[in-house]
Amino acid sequence: MKLGRNFPVYAGLGALLVIGGLACEKKMSPEAQQAQASALNADSRVAALEKELAAIKAGKIADADAEVVSKDHMKAIEKQLTDAKRQAETKKKAAQELATKPTPKEPVKAVVVEVPVGAALEVKLAKELSTQTVQAGDSWEGSLAQDVTVDGKIAWPAGTEVRGVVSQSTPAGRLSSGNGGLGIKLTFVGNYDVESGVYLMSGTTRGSRNAKYIGGAAALGALVGILSDKNNKNDHALGGAAVGAAAGTAVAAATADTVIRISAEKPVSFTLSAPEKVTLK
């Protein structure tokens, strides 16, 4: 199943008509223009998540293992969609309020930078996550371990609070393949809703652990390929997803353990799957 993450422009048409009507009466301030763009982007993100969720529900399930993985992933998307709708509504209200305010005689132009696709974000988890303590769709929290810079400017400083959602929580041995995995996505950096790939700690009942990062839009196909592949072909079943070992986090356990964990001791690496415009303070 191939799932796209292009954000359609028409998704925010309703907000554009409301705010755009106000703009016709007077020139909008740079701040109001940025708020309008942010509201449109939020609407587009909601539309993209709805499209992805519909595709998952309409997709054919190959076997029992794939069904387990798909159900977990669907819970994560539903949680992300709920948050995205709430964020979109907040941004639309903010844009409407700014559009009605008088434009300053000498408006100060906001400095905006775009954090690009592929930008690396090092995240320190607030606490350890495990398949014993979290389920798909649960939220997790943390903070940036390093500054995120664009053209020498700090878009998000180290220490910025972040949030995410658990995409997969399958103890080792639950699937017929013997594999299991704990996957997490980054969904918020400060007040910005973002889109990232999936960081996955996979493992077997023998205690072996392998950290991978699934970038791009093929997360579900990659998760199914890694966790339900009985012949351990892994990368051959990924459908083009960018998957590789996450440096410094792979663990080989000395004894068998069905519980899979992502430690809070070392930062977890994510990359953005969609660009994000950030207004500098």
Secondary structure, DSSP 8 states (H G I E B T S, - for coil): --------GGGGHHHHHHHHHHHHHS---HHHHHHHHHHHHHHHHHHHHHHHHHHHHHS---SHHHHHHHHHHHHHHHHHHHHHHHHHHHHHHHHHHHHHS---SS-----EEEE-TT-EEEEEESS-EETTT--TT-EEEEEESS-EEETTEEEE-TT-EEEEEEEEEE-TTSSTTSEEEEEEEEEEETTEE--B-EEEEEEETT-BEEEEEEETT-HHHHHHHHHH-TT--GGGGSTT-EEEE-TTT--B-SS--S--EE-SSS-EEEEBSS-EEEE--
